Amino acid sequence: MSQLIDTHAHLEEIENLGKVITDAKSANIIAIIGVGSDYQSNQKVLKLAQTYEGFVYPALGLHPYNLKDTEIDRTL
């Protein structure tokens, strides 16, 4: 049976995440990339990556739709 990686999941939107993680592991998913799309979801994804260390990996980002509401430090 193949081992799979879910490369794009918005885990912060899932209510019963513990069950979903257990089901994913049962389905031979070996890792999930948790994707953030704004400041709040990025913070949640970082916490989930700590909680499920070695299984959930964070991908932080800003969705283009959200950029109009985001202040960017242009001195960086």
Gaussian input, Z-matrix of N, CA and C with variables (Angstrom, degrees):
# hf/3-21g

backbone

0 1
 N
 C     1     B1
 C     2     B2     1     A1
 N     3     B3     2     A2     1     D1
 C     4     B4     3     A3     2     D2
 C     5     B5     4     A4     3     D3
 N     6     B6     5     A5     4     D4
 C     7     B7     6     A6     5     D5
 C     8     B8     7     A7     6     D6
 N     9     B9     8     A8     7     D7
 C    10    B10     9     A9     8     D8
 C    11    B11    10    A10     9     D9
 N    12    B12    11    A11    10    D10
 C    13    B13    12    A12    11    D11
 C    14    B14    13    A13    12    D12
 N    15    B15    14    A14    13    D13
 C    16    B16    15    A15    14    D14
 C    17    B17    16    A16    15    D15
 N    18    B18    17    A17    16    D16
 C    19    B19    18    A18    17    D17
 C    20    B20    19    A19    18    D18
 N    21    B21    20    A20    19    D19
 C    22    B22    21    A21    20    D20
 C    23    B23    22    A22    21    D21
 N    24    B24    23    A23    22    D22
 C    25    B25    24    A24    23    D23
 C    26    B26    25    A25    24    D24
 N    27    B27    26    A26    25    D25
 C    28    B28    27    A27    26    D26
 C    29    B29    28    A28    27    D27
 N    30    B30    29    A29    28    D28
 C    31    B31    30    A30    29    D29
 C    32    B32    31    A31    30    D30
 N    33    B33    32    A32    31    D31
 C    34    B34    33    A33    32    D32
 C    35    B35    34    A34    33    D33
 N    36    B36    35    A35    34    D34
 C    37    B37    36    A36    35    D35
 C    38    B38    37    A37    36    D36
 N    39    B39    38    A38    37    D37
 C    40    B40    39    A39    38    D38
 C    41    B41    40    A40    39    D39
 N    42    B42    41    A41    40    D40
 C    43    B43    42    A42    41    D41
 C    44    B44    43    A43    42    D42
 N    45    B45    44    A44    43    D43
 C    46    B46    45    A45    44    D44
 C    47    B47    46    A46    45    D45
 N    48    B48    47    A47    46    D46
 C    49    B49    48    A48    47    D47
 C    50    B50    49    A49    48    D48
 N    51    B51    50    A50    49    D49
 C    52    B52    51    A51    50    D50
 C    53    B53    52    A52    51    D51
 N    54    B54    53    A53    52    D52
 C    55    B55    54    A54    53    D53
 C    56    B56    55    A55    54    D54
 N    57    B57    56    A56    55    D55
 C    58    B58    57    A57    56    D56
 C    59    B59    58    A58    57    D57
 N    60    B60    59    A59    58    D58
 C    61    B61    60    A60    59    D59
 C    62    B62    61    A61    60    D60
 N    63    B63    62    A62    61    D61
 C    64    B64    63    A63    62    D62
 C    65    B65    64    A64    63    D63
 N    66    B66    65    A65    64    D64
 C    67    B67    66    A66    65    D65
 C    68    B68    67    A67    66    D66
 N    69    B69    68    A68    67    D67
 C    70    B70    69    A69    68    D68
 C    71    B71    70    A70    69    D69
 N    72    B72    71    A71    70    D70
 C    73    B73    72    A72    71    D71
 C    74    B74    73    A73    72    D72
 N    75    B75    74    A74    73    D73
 C    76    B76    75    A75    74    D74
 C    77    B77    76    A76    75    D75
 N    78    B78    77    A77    76    D76
 C    79    B79    78    A78    77    D77
 C    80    B80    79    A79    78    D78
 N    81    B81    80    A80    79    D79
 C    82    B82    81    A81    80    D80
 C    83    B83    82    A82    81    D81
 N    84    B84    83    A83    82    D82
 C    85    B85    84    A84    83    D83
 C    86    B86    85    A85    84    D84
 N    87    B87    86    A86    85    D85
 C    88    B88    87    A87    86    D86
 C    89    B89    88    A88    87    D87
 N    90    B90    89    A89    88    D88
 C    91    B91    90    A90    89    D89
 C    92    B92    91    A91    90    D90
 N    93    B93    92    A92    91    D91
 C    94    B94    93    A93    92    D92
 C    95    B95    94    A94    93    D93
 N    96    B96    95    A95    94    D94
 C    97    B97    96    A96    95    D95
 C    98    B98    97    A97    96    D96
 N    99    B99    98    A98    97    D97
 C   100   B100    99    A99    98    D98
 C   101   B101   100   A100    99    D99
 N   102   B102   101   A101   100   D100
 C   103   B103   102   A102   101   D101
 C   104   B104   103   A103   102   D102
 N   105   B105   104   A104   103   D103
 C   106   B106   105   A105   104   D104
 C   107   B107   106   A106   105   D105
 N   108   B108   107   A107   106   D106
 C   109   B109   108   A108   107   D107
 C   110   B110   109   A109   108   D108
 N   111   B111   110   A110   109   D109
 C   112   B112   111   A111   110   D110
 C   113   B113   112   A112   111   D111
 N   114   B114   113   A113   112   D112
 C   115   B115   114   A114   113   D113
 C   116   B116   115   A115   114   D114
 N   117   B117   116   A116   115   D115
 C   118   B118   117   A117   116   D116
 C   119   B119   118   A118   117   D117
 N   120   B120   119   A119   118   D118
 C   121   B121   120   A120   119   D119
 C   122   B122   121   A121   120   D120
 N   123   B123   122   A122   121   D121
 C   124   B124   123   A123   122   D122
 C   125   B125   124   A124   123   D123
 N   126   B126   125   A125   124   D124
 C   127   B127   126   A126   125   D125
 C   128   B128   127   A127   126   D126
 N   129   B129   128   A128   127   D127
 C   130   B130   129   A129   128   D128
 C   131   B131   130   A130   129   D129
 N   132   B132   131   A131   130   D130
 C   133   B133   132   A132   131   D131
 C   134   B134   133   A133   132   D132
 N   135   B135   134   A134   133   D133
 C   136   B136   135   A135   134   D134
 C   137   B137   136   A136   135   D135
 N   138   B138   137   A137   136   D136
 C   139   B139   138   A138   137   D137
 C   140   B140   139   A139   138   D138
 N   141   B141   140   A140   139   D139
 C   142   B142   141   A141   140   D140
 C   143   B143   142   A142   141   D141
 N   144   B144   143   A143   142   D142
 C   145   B145   144   A144   143   D143
 C   146   B146   145   A145   144   D144
 N   147   B147   146   A146   145   D145
 C   148   B148   147   A147   146   D146
 C   149   B149   148   A148   147   D147
 N   150   B150   149   A149   148   D148
 C   151   B151   150   A150   149   D149
 C   152   B152   151   A151   150   D150
 N   153   B153   152   A152   151   D151
 C   154   B154   153   A153   152   D152
 C   155   B155   154   A154   153   D153
 N   156   B156   155   A155   154   D154
 C   157   B157   156   A156   155   D155
 C   158   B158   157   A157   156   D156
 N   159   B159   158   A158   157   D157
 C   160   B160   159   A159   158   D158
 C   161   B161   160   A160   159   D159
 N   162   B162   161   A161   160   D160
 C   163   B163   162   A162   161   D161
 C   164   B164   163   A163   162   D162
 N   165   B165   164   A164   163   D163
 C   166   B166   165   A165   164   D164
 C   167   B167   166   A166   165   D165
 N   168   B168   167   A167   166   D166
 C   169   B169   168   A168   167   D167
 C   170   B170   169   A169   168   D168
 N   171   B171   170   A170   169   D169
 C   172   B172   171   A171   170   D170
 C   173   B173   172   A172   171   D171
 N   174   B174   173   A173   172   D172
 C   175   B175   174   A174   173   D173
 C   176   B176   175   A175   174   D174
 N   177   B177   176   A176   175   D175
 C   178   B178   177   A177   176   D176
 C   179   B179   178   A178   177   D177
 N   180   B180   179   A179   178   D178
 C   181   B181   180   A180   179   D179
 C   182   B182   181   A181   180   D180
 N   183   B183   182   A182   181   D181
 C   184   B184   183   A183   182   D182
 C   185   B185   184   A184   183   D183
 N   186   B186   185   A185   184   D184
 C   187   B187   186   A186   185   D185
 C   188   B188   187   A187   186   D186
 N   189   B189   188   A188   187   D187
 C   190   B190   189   A189   188   D188
 C   191   B191   190   A190   189   D189
 N   192   B192   191   A191   190   D190
 C   193   B193   192   A192   191   D191
 C   194   B194   193   A193   192   D192
 N   195   B195   194   A194   193   D193
 C   196   B196   195   A195   194   D194
 C   197   B197   196   A196   195   D195
 N   198   B198   197   A197   196   D196
 C   199   B199   198   A198   197   D197
 C   200   B200   199   A199   198   D198
 N   201   B201   200   A200   199   D199
 C   202   B202   201   A201   200   D200
 C   203   B203   202   A202   201   D201
 N   204   B204   203   A203   202   D202
 C   205   B205   204   A204   203   D203
 C   206   B206   205   A205   204   D204
 N   207   B207   206   A206   205   D205
 C   208   B208   207   A207   206   D206
 C   209   B209   208   A208   207   D207
 N   210   B210   209   A209   208   D208
 C   211   B211   210   A210   209   D209
 C   212   B212   211   A211   210   D210
 N   213   B213   212   A212   211   D211
 C   214   B214   213   A213   212   D212
 C   215   B215   214   A214   213   D213
 N   216   B216   215   A215   214   D214
 C   217   B217   216   A216   215   D215
 C   218   B218   217   A217   216   D216
 N   219   B219   218   A218   217   D217
 C   220   B220   219   A219   218   D218
 C   221   B221   220   A220   219   D219
 N   222   B222   221   A221   220   D220
 C   223   B223   222   A222   221   D221
 C   224   B224   223   A223   222   D222
 N   225   B225   224   A224   223   D223
 C   226   B226   225   A225   224   D224
 C   227   B227   226   A226   225   D225

   B1=1.4491
   B2=1.5239
   B3=1.2944
   B4=1.4589
   B5=1.5234
   B6=1.3314
   B7=1.4543
   B8=1.5246
   B9=1.3041
   B10=1.4570
   B11=1.5197
   B12=1.3335
   B13=1.4572
   B14=1.5202
   B15=1.3182
   B16=1.4686
   B17=1.5171
   B18=1.3195
   B19=1.4601
   B20=1.5225
   B21=1.3240
   B22=1.4716
   B23=1.5272
   B24=1.3221
   B25=1.4629
   B26=1.5263
   B27=1.3114
   B28=1.4648
   B29=1.5254
   B30=1.3147
   B31=1.4629
   B32=1.5153
   B33=1.3243
   B34=1.4636
   B35=1.5215
   B36=1.3277
   B37=1.4599
   B38=1.5351
   B39=1.3288
   B40=1.4686
   B41=1.5257
   B42=1.3367
   B43=1.4696
   B44=1.5204
   B45=1.3151
   B46=1.4604
   B47=1.5192
   B48=1.3227
   B49=1.4583
   B50=1.5239
   B51=1.3195
   B52=1.4633
   B53=1.5150
   B54=1.3208
   B55=1.4724
   B56=1.5187
   B57=1.3225
   B58=1.4625
   B59=1.5297
   B60=1.3230
   B61=1.4651
   B62=1.5271
   B63=1.3207
   B64=1.4683
   B65=1.5239
   B66=1.3265
   B67=1.4688
   B68=1.5293
   B69=1.3307
   B70=1.4621
   B71=1.5282
   B72=1.3128
   B73=1.4650
   B74=1.5258
   B75=1.3198
   B76=1.4625
   B77=1.5185
   B78=1.3300
   B79=1.4640
   B80=1.5296
   B81=1.3337
   B82=1.4656
   B83=1.5206
   B84=1.3097
   B85=1.4682
   B86=1.5190
   B87=1.3326
   B88=1.4629
   B89=1.5260
   B90=1.3335
   B91=1.4622
   B92=1.5233
   B93=1.3258
   B94=1.4563
   B95=1.5223
   B96=1.3181
   B97=1.4558
   B98=1.5250
   B99=1.3238
   B100=1.4598
   B101=1.5241
   B102=1.3167
   B103=1.4609
   B104=1.5262
   B105=1.3289
   B106=1.4541
   B107=1.5132
   B108=1.3317
   B109=1.4728
   B110=1.5313
   B111=1.3243
   B112=1.4585
   B113=1.5292
   B114=1.3132
   B115=1.4625
   B116=1.5311
   B117=1.3226
   B118=1.4705
   B119=1.5278
   B120=1.3206
   B121=1.4627
   B122=1.5274
   B123=1.3301
   B124=1.4619
   B125=1.5246
   B126=1.3293
   B127=1.4619
   B128=1.5331
   B129=1.3265
   B130=1.4699
   B131=1.5223
   B132=1.3328
   B133=1.4598
   B134=1.5315
   B135=1.3202
   B136=1.4679
   B137=1.5282
   B138=1.3221
   B139=1.4664
   B140=1.5203
   B141=1.3332
   B142=1.4616
   B143=1.5258
   B144=1.3223
   B145=1.4670
   B146=1.5309
   B147=1.3300
   B148=1.4652
   B149=1.5209
   B150=1.3313
   B151=1.4682
   B152=1.5255
   B153=1.3276
   B154=1.4646
   B155=1.5266
   B156=1.3286
   B157=1.4686
   B158=1.5356
   B159=1.3075
   B160=1.4626
   B161=1.5150
   B162=1.3273
   B163=1.4698
   B164=1.5202
   B165=1.3302
   B166=1.4684
   B167=1.5281
   B168=1.3286
   B169=1.4681
   B170=1.5267
   B171=1.3521
   B172=1.4628
   B173=1.5291
   B174=1.3089
   B175=1.4641
   B176=1.5231
   B177=1.3193
   B178=1.4618
   B179=1.5244
   B180=1.3133
   B181=1.4494
   B182=1.5083
   B183=1.3112
   B184=1.4563
   B185=1.5200
   B186=1.3075
   B187=1.4591
   B188=1.5252
   B189=1.3237
   B190=1.4735
   B191=1.5272
   B192=1.3177
   B193=1.4555
   B194=1.5300
   B195=1.3379
   B196=1.4628
   B197=1.5262
   B198=1.3131
   B199=1.4603
   B200=1.5142
   B201=1.3120
   B202=1.4629
   B203=1.5244
   B204=1.3457
   B205=1.4616
   B206=1.5277
   B207=1.3348
   B208=1.4532
   B209=1.5210
   B210=1.3261
   B211=1.4605
   B212=1.5112
   B213=1.3252
   B214=1.4496
   B215=1.5232
   B216=1.3423
   B217=1.4536
   B218=1.5175
   B219=1.2949
   B220=1.4622
   B221=1.5236
   B222=1.3420
   B223=1.4647
   B224=1.5229
   B225=1.3080
   B226=1.4750
   B227=1.4945
   A1=109.14
   A2=116.03
   A3=121.82
   A4=111.93
   A5=114.57
   A6=120.53
   A7=107.05
   A8=116.57
   A9=121.93
   A10=111.43
   A11=115.11
   A12=122.20
   A13=107.13
   A14=116.33
   A15=121.05
   A16=106.29
   A17=116.63
   A18=120.58
   A19=114.72
   A20=117.82
   A21=118.56
   A22=109.63
   A23=115.81
   A24=120.16
   A25=109.91
   A26=116.36
   A27=121.92
   A28=108.03
   A29=115.57
   A30=122.19
   A31=113.01
   A32=117.57
   A33=120.54
   A34=112.02
   A35=117.66
   A36=121.89
   A37=112.86
   A38=117.38
   A39=121.58
   A40=109.84
   A41=116.24
   A42=120.82
   A43=113.05
   A44=118.42
   A45=121.92
   A46=109.21
   A47=115.81
   A48=120.60
   A49=112.74
   A50=118.17
   A51=120.42
   A52=112.10
   A53=116.91
   A54=121.17
   A55=110.66
   A56=116.81
   A57=120.29
   A58=110.41
   A59=117.44
   A60=121.40
   A61=110.20
   A62=116.63
   A63=120.68
   A64=110.95
   A65=117.05
   A66=121.28
   A67=111.31
   A68=116.68
   A69=120.21
   A70=110.48
   A71=116.35
   A72=119.79
   A73=111.01
   A74=117.21
   A75=121.48
   A76=111.96
   A77=116.68
   A78=122.10
   A79=111.72
   A80=117.24
   A81=124.11
   A82=114.04
   A83=116.95
   A84=120.13
   A85=106.14
   A86=116.20
   A87=120.45
   A88=112.74
   A89=116.85
   A90=120.37
   A91=108.99
   A92=114.68
   A93=121.60
   A94=107.79
   A95=115.59
   A96=121.02
   A97=107.02
   A98=116.56
   A99=122.15
   A100=109.07
   A101=116.50
   A102=121.94
   A103=110.91
   A104=115.37
   A105=121.41
   A106=110.17
   A107=115.79
   A108=118.73
   A109=112.65
   A110=116.81
   A111=122.11
   A112=107.61
   A113=116.69
   A114=119.85
   A115=111.73
   A116=116.91
   A117=120.50
   A118=111.68
   A119=117.39
   A120=119.00
   A121=110.94
   A122=117.98
   A123=120.11
   A124=110.98
   A125=117.24
   A126=121.15
   A127=110.89
   A128=116.61
   A129=120.70
   A130=111.10
   A131=116.71
   A132=120.68
   A133=110.44
   A134=117.33
   A135=120.19
   A136=111.39
   A137=116.88
   A138=120.37
   A139=111.14
   A140=117.13
   A141=120.46
   A142=110.97
   A143=117.14
   A144=120.21
   A145=110.79
   A146=117.24
   A147=120.48
   A148=110.65
   A149=116.43
   A150=121.01
   A151=111.46
   A152=116.49
   A153=121.88
   A154=109.96
   A155=115.18
   A156=122.32
   A157=110.70
   A158=115.48
   A159=120.76
   A160=113.37
   A161=117.17
   A162=120.86
   A163=111.29
   A164=117.04
   A165=121.98
   A166=108.07
   A167=114.48
   A168=121.28
   A169=108.33
   A170=117.61
   A171=119.76
   A172=113.03
   A173=115.01
   A174=123.10
   A175=105.59
   A176=115.89
   A177=120.95
   A178=109.71
   A179=115.27
   A180=118.22
   A181=112.42
   A182=114.12
   A183=122.28
   A184=107.14
   A185=115.98
   A186=119.90
   A187=108.03
   A188=118.44
   A189=120.16
   A190=113.60
   A191=117.41
   A192=120.28
   A193=111.18
   A194=116.21
   A195=121.02
   A196=113.34
   A197=118.98
   A198=120.76
   A199=113.18
   A200=117.76
   A201=120.28
   A202=111.77
   A203=117.30
   A204=122.42
   A205=112.55
   A206=117.08
   A207=121.13
   A208=110.62
   A209=114.91
   A210=119.12
   A211=107.64
   A212=116.79
   A213=122.00
   A214=108.37
   A215=115.42
   A216=120.14
   A217=107.70
   A218=116.74
   A219=121.21
   A220=112.54
   A221=117.55
   A222=120.26
   A223=111.06
   A224=117.68
   A225=120.42
   A226=111.72
   D1=139.93
   D2=-178.59
   D3=-73.54
   D4=147.80
   D5=171.41
   D6=-97.56
   D7=137.80
   D8=-174.10
   D9=-122.85
   D10=154.11
   D11=171.86
   D12=-123.33
   D13=126.02
   D14=173.96
   D15=-81.64
   D16=114.33
   D17=-171.17
   D18=-92.40
   D19=0.88
   D20=-179.02
   D21=-162.16
   D22=97.59
   D23=-179.46
   D24=-135.81
   D25=133.61
   D26=175.85
   D27=-92.98
   D28=76.32
   D29=-173.09
   D30=-64.27
   D31=-28.32
   D32=-178.14
   D33=-66.50
   D34=-12.45
   D35=-179.34
   D36=-93.72
   D37=-4.95
   D38=-175.28
   D39=-91.76
   D40=128.66
   D41=-177.60
   D42=-71.17
   D43=-52.75
   D44=-176.76
   D45=-104.05
   D46=67.79
   D47=-172.66
   D48=-64.23
   D49=-36.46
   D50=179.43
   D51=-56.59
   D52=-44.00
   D53=178.24
   D54=-66.91
   D55=-41.11
   D56=179.85
   D57=-62.80
   D58=-41.48
   D59=177.72
   D60=-62.64
   D61=-45.90
   D62=178.39
   D63=-60.06
   D64=-45.08
   D65=178.53
   D66=-63.26
   D67=-39.52
   D68=179.40
   D69=-62.72
   D70=-44.72
   D71=178.84
   D72=-62.57
   D73=-37.84
   D74=177.66
   D75=-65.70
   D76=-25.05
   D77=-179.66
   D78=-93.37
   D79=18.09
   D80=178.42
   D81=66.29
   D82=25.28
   D83=170.37
   D84=-82.62
   D85=124.32
   D86=-174.82
   D87=-100.09
   D88=-10.31
   D89=178.36
   D90=-165.24
   D91=153.92
   D92=175.30
   D93=-130.79
   D94=131.95
   D95=173.08
   D96=-92.08
   D97=110.06
   D98=179.04
   D99=-85.29
   D100=123.20
   D101=-172.55
   D102=-105.66
   D103=129.66
   D104=172.81
   D105=-100.37
   D106=155.09
   D107=-178.15
   D108=-131.25
   D109=-4.33
   D110=175.54
   D111=-157.15
   D112=178.26
   D113=-175.31
   D114=-56.56
   D115=-48.47
   D116=-176.61
   D117=-63.47
   D118=-46.21
   D119=-178.59
   D120=-69.10
   D121=-32.50
   D122=175.63
   D123=-62.80
   D124=-41.39
   D125=177.38
   D126=-62.07
   D127=-43.18
   D128=179.03
   D129=-64.42
   D130=-41.80
   D131=-179.64
   D132=-63.49
   D133=-39.54
   D134=177.22
   D135=-61.92
   D136=-41.20
   D137=178.18
   D138=-66.60
   D139=-40.60
   D140=178.46
   D141=-64.64
   D142=-36.99
   D143=177.99
   D144=-64.57
   D145=-33.49
   D146=175.51
   D147=-71.28
   D148=-42.93
   D149=-178.71
   D150=-63.82
   D151=-41.60
   D152=-177.35
   D153=-112.06
   D154=46.86
   D155=-176.80
   D156=-54.31
   D157=134.53
   D158=-179.63
   D159=85.91
   D160=-2.60
   D161=178.10
   D162=-129.03
   D163=-43.06
   D164=177.45
   D165=-104.49
   D166=128.85
   D167=179.81
   D168=-121.04
   D169=134.19
   D170=-175.49
   D171=-83.35
   D172=142.14
   D173=168.41
   D174=-126.28
   D175=106.65
   D176=-174.67
   D177=-91.58
   D178=140.76
   D179=179.87
   D180=-162.80
   D181=174.92
   D182=174.16
   D183=-126.16
   D184=117.41
   D185=177.92
   D186=-67.16
   D187=137.98
   D188=-179.02
   D189=-52.80
   D190=-32.82
   D191=179.52
   D192=-62.97
   D193=-31.29
   D194=-177.08
   D195=-86.31
   D196=-9.20
   D197=-175.54
   D198=-63.10
   D199=-31.83
   D200=-178.90
   D201=-63.84
   D202=-22.61
   D203=-179.04
   D204=-100.89
   D205=5.81
   D206=-173.52
   D207=-113.41
   D208=129.68
   D209=173.97
   D210=-86.27
   D211=129.70
   D212=-179.53
   D213=-113.55
   D214=130.37
   D215=177.17
   D216=-76.57
   D217=103.95
   D218=-175.22
   D219=-82.34
   D220=3.07
   D221=177.92
   D222=-87.11
   D223=-8.43
   D224=-178.57
   D225=-72.76

